Amino acid sequence: MILTSCGGKAQQSDSADDIEASDTSAEPDDTAVEEEVFDPCETEIEDHWEEIALAGLPALEAVGGYTNWNGIIIAHVSDGCYAAVNASCTHQGGEIFYSAIRNQFSCLVHAATFALDGEWVMGQVATDIQSYPVARRDNSLFILR
């Protein structure tokens, strides 16, 4: 059995011939927009980014590590790839940490969670958290804030 949709109503058909005979003059639905997925590993360093020596941030040596640097949580999310968000939650200013198991940021106060780009995922907070582009070159991180 094959399900097709025409004019907003689902129609059932037992053969492909019935589908070919259906009205094909309708315009295709171009309203579906493919959602862009954030990939912190595709960040490119630009002029006027702030340089941070990795030697001063030992917590970022291993994948899964994170640190609070000048009010920004920087996490080593995969080999050579980093993500950064504001260290204070948008709800009540709670401390943000990075969960390597879930690969997202969370607030310690009410367990709000945020994606790597700072987008709110779930919890009491319904507001995104500020994120910052961050990239690695050699033994330094570069961040735009």
C-alpha positions in Angstrom: 0.0 0.0 0.0 1.3 3.5 -0.9 0.3 6.8 0.8 0.3 9.9 -1.3 -0.8 13.4 -0.5 -2.7 15.7 -2.8 -4.5 18.9 -1.9 -3.8 18.4 1.8 -5.6 15.0 2.0 -3.8 11.7 2.3 -4.9 9.2 -0.3 -4.3 5.4 -0.2 -3.3 3.5 -3.3 -2.5 -0.1 -3.9 -0.5 0.4 -7.1 2.0 2.7 -8.5 -0.2 3.1 -11.6 -2.8 5.0 -9.5 -0.1 7.4 -8.3 1.1 8.1 -11.9 -2.5 8.9 -12.9 -3.0 11.4 -10.1 -2.9 15.1 -10.8 0.7 16.3 -11.1 0.0 19.9 -12.0 0.3 21.1 -8.5 3.3 23.2 -7.7 6.0 21.5 -5.5 6.1 22.7 -1.9 9.2 24.8 -1.6 8.4 26.0 1.9 10.4 23.2 3.5 13.7 24.7 4.6 16.7 22.5 5.5 17.9 23.5 8.9 21.6 24.4 9.0 23.5 22.4 11.6 26.1 24.3 13.6 29.6 22.9 13.3 32.1 24.6 15.6 34.9 22.8 13.6 34.2 24.9 10.6 35.1 28.2 12.2 37.7 30.2 10.3 40.0 32.7 12.1 39.6 36.3 11.0 41.5 39.5 11.7 41.0 41.1 15.2 40.4 37.8 17.0 41.9 37.5 20.4 44.7 34.9 20.7 44.9 32.6 23.7 47.9 30.4 24.3 46.9 26.8 24.9 49.8 26.3 27.2 48.0 28.5 29.8 44.8 26.3 29.5 45.8 22.7 30.5 42.1 21.7 30.9 41.7 22.0 27.1 44.5 19.5 26.2 42.1 16.5 26.1 38.8 16.2 24.2 36.0 16.7 26.7 37.9 19.2 28.8 36.6 22.7 29.4 37.6 25.9 31.3 36.3 29.3 32.3 38.4 31.9 30.6 37.5 35.5 31.3 33.8 34.8 31.7 33.6 32.4 28.7 33.4 28.6 28.9 35.6 27.1 26.3 35.2 23.4 25.6 37.4 21.0 23.6 34.5 19.2 21.8 36.4 17.0 19.4 39.9 16.6 18.1 41.1 20.1 17.3 37.6 21.6 17.6 36.4 24.0 20.3 33.1 25.7 21.3 32.6 28.7 23.5 29.6 30.3 25.4 29.0 32.8 28.1 29.9 31.4 31.5 26.6 32.7 33.1 23.2 31.3 32.4 20.5 33.6 30.9 18.0 32.6 33.6 19.5 33.5 37.0 23.2 33.8 36.2 24.0 30.3 37.2 27.4 28.7 36.4 27.6 27.0 33.0 29.6 23.8 32.5 30.3 21.5 29.5 29.1 17.9 29.5 31.3 15.8 27.2 28.9 12.9 27.5 26.0 14.9 26.1 28.2 17.2 24.0 26.4 20.3 25.3 26.5 23.1 27.9 24.4 23.0 31.0 23.5 25.3 33.9 24.2 24.1 37.4 21.2 26.0 39.0 18.2 24.6 37.1 19.8 22.1 34.6 19.0 24.1 31.5 20.9 22.8 28.6 22.3 24.5 25.5 23.7 23.2 22.2 27.3 24.0 21.2 26.1 27.2 19.4 24.4 28.4 22.6 20.9 27.5 21.4 18.5 26.6 24.3 17.7 22.8 24.2 15.7 22.2 27.3 15.1 23.2 30.9 13.7 26.2 32.7 15.4 28.7 30.5 13.9 29.4 27.1 16.6 31.9 26.0 19.7 31.1 24.1 23.1 31.8 25.7 25.7 34.0 24.0 28.2 31.9 21.9 31.6 32.9 20.6 33.4 31.7 17.5 36.6 30.0 18.5 39.2 28.2 16.4 42.7 26.7 16.8 45.8 27.4 15.0 49.0 25.6 16.0 49.3 26.1 19.8 46.8 28.9 20.2 43.1 29.4 20.3 41.5 32.4 18.6 38.2 33.8 19.9 36.0 36.6 18.7 34.1 38.4 21.5 
